[in-house]
Every structure is written in C-alpha cells, then in structure tokens.
C-alpha cells in the first residue's frame, strides 16, 4: 500500500518534488568470492556497494584471502530484490603468486549466485 503524502512528509520531511516524481533508489552489491577448482568449494569474503571498492579490496587483500587454498577469485554483482540472479563482473586466477584477470572458464559459465549460495 503506497504511503500518503502526509505519511511521506512525516517520514522524510518536505521534498522538492511531488511524491509521484520520487524515484526508488536501487542498490547493488559487489561480492568478492574465492573459488577452489579441484573440489568446487567457494567462500564469500564480503561485499561492497561499488565495483571500484570491491576491486581495490580484492587487489589489496587477495593474498590474505587466498589462504594457500583458493586458486581463483571473482567479483559478482547482485542487485536488490527477491530471486535475483547475480552476474559475474570479473574473474581472476592465481598464477605463480600473481593475480591475473582472465576469461571465466567454460565449465564455470552458467553457474549463478556464487556469493549467496
């Protein structure tokens, strides 16, 4: 049930636009997920509300997250809502202790919602 103008005013105070002009703000989250190829295990380390922050966290902290176990990382975008399908934004593999951006392997394409299970 939509809020009345009076309820909107009580909750948010005066606005510079009419209630029907107020647009809903959608949130998206960027999850950092580690993956181990041999046993298909994965672990979500957290999320950020901007891709640049998620990217920086991964590049600055991946050695701590790798735990000598995971061999790849990905950043998955998940938008707000119910029954949302996440989208892989970036995929990285560890090669000789270096994090390298790569195309996601064919065997992993089509798997969704890495971060939320």
C-alpha positions as CSV (number, residue, x, y, z in Angstrom):
1,X,0.0,0.0,0.0
2,X,1.6,3.3,-1.0
3,X,2.2,6.0,1.6
4,X,0.0,9.0,1.6
5,X,1.5,12.5,1.1
6,X,1.1,13.1,4.8
7,X,2.9,9.9,5.8
8,X,5.7,10.7,3.4
9,X,6.0,14.2,5.0
10,X,6.2,12.6,8.5
11,X,8.8,10.2,7.4
12,X,11.0,12.2,5.1
13,X,10.1,15.9,5.7
14,X,9.4,18.3,2.9
15,X,10.7,17.4,-0.5
16,X,11.4,19.5,-3.6
17,X,9.4,17.2,-5.8
18,X,5.9,15.6,-5.9
19,X,5.6,12.1,-4.4
20,X,5.0,10.6,-7.8
21,X,8.3,12.1,-9.0
22,X,10.4,10.4,-6.3
23,X,12.3,7.6,-7.8
24,X,13.2,4.5,-5.9
25,X,17.0,4.0,-5.4
26,X,18.1,0.5,-6.4
27,X,21.1,-1.0,-4.6
28,X,23.6,-3.3,-6.0
29,X,26.3,-5.2,-4.1
30,X,29.7,-6.5,-5.4
31,X,30.7,-9.7,-3.7
32,X,34.2,-11.0,-3.5
33,X,34.2,-14.8,-3.8
34,X,37.2,-17.2,-3.7
35,X,37.0,-20.5,-5.6
36,X,38.9,-23.8,-5.4
37,X,38.8,-25.7,-8.7
38,X,39.7,-29.2,-7.6
39,X,36.8,-29.6,-5.1
40,X,34.5,-26.8,-6.3
41,X,34.5,-25.1,-2.9
42,X,34.0,-21.4,-2.6
43,X,33.9,-18.8,0.0
44,X,32.4,-15.3,0.0
45,X,34.6,-12.8,1.8
46,X,32.3,-9.8,1.8
47,X,30.7,-7.2,-0.4
48,X,31.0,-3.5,-1.3
49,X,28.4,-1.2,-2.8
50,X,30.7,0.0,-5.5
51,X,32.8,-2.0,-8.0
52,X,35.8,0.2,-7.5
53,X,35.9,-0.5,-3.8
54,X,35.4,-4.3,-4.4
55,X,38.2,-4.3,-7.0
56,X,40.6,-2.3,-4.7
57,X,39.8,-4.7,-1.7
58,X,40.5,-7.7,-3.9
59,X,43.7,-6.4,-5.3
60,X,45.0,-5.2,-2.0
61,X,44.0,-8.2,0.1
62,X,43.8,-11.3,-2.2
63,X,47.0,-12.8,-0.7
64,X,45.3,-12.9,2.8
65,X,42.1,-14.3,1.3
66,X,43.8,-17.0,-0.8
67,X,44.8,-19.0,2.3
68,X,47.1,-21.2,0.1
69,X,43.9,-23.0,-0.9
70,X,41.8,-21.0,-3.4
71,X,43.0,-20.7,-7.0
72,X,40.7,-18.1,-8.3
73,X,38.6,-15.1,-7.3
74,X,35.6,-13.4,-8.8
75,X,33.5,-10.3,-8.3
76,X,29.8,-10.9,-8.6
77,X,27.2,-8.1,-8.9
78,X,23.9,-8.8,-7.2
79,X,21.1,-6.3,-7.5
80,X,18.5,-5.7,-4.8
81,X,15.4,-7.9,-4.9
82,X,14.0,-11.3,-4.5
83,X,15.1,-14.2,-6.7
84,X,17.9,-12.1,-8.2
85,X,20.4,-13.8,-10.4
86,X,24.0,-12.5,-9.8
87,X,26.3,-11.5,-12.7
88,X,30.0,-12.2,-12.7
89,X,31.7,-8.9,-13.4
90,X,35.4,-10.0,-13.2
91,X,37.2,-13.3,-12.9
92,X,40.8,-13.8,-11.7
93,X,43.2,-16.7,-11.4
94,X,46.3,-17.0,-9.3
95,X,49.3,-17.9,-11.4
96,X,52.8,-18.1,-9.8
97,X,51.5,-16.0,-6.8
98,X,50.2,-13.3,-9.1
99,X,46.5,-12.4,-9.5
100,X,45.7,-12.3,-13.3
101,X,42.4,-11.2,-14.9
102,X,41.1,-13.9,-17.2
103,X,38.0,-15.0,-19.0
104,X,35.9,-17.3,-16.9
105,X,36.4,-21.0,-17.8
106,X,33.7,-22.6,-19.9
107,X,33.0,-25.2,-17.1
108,X,32.0,-22.4,-14.7
109,X,29.9,-20.3,-17.1
110,X,26.2,-20.6,-16.3
111,X,26.7,-21.1,-12.6
112,X,24.9,-18.2,-10.8
113,X,24.7,-16.7,-7.3
114,X,28.2,-17.6,-6.3
115,X,28.1,-15.2,-3.4
116,X,24.7,-16.1,-1.8
117,X,24.6,-19.8,-2.5
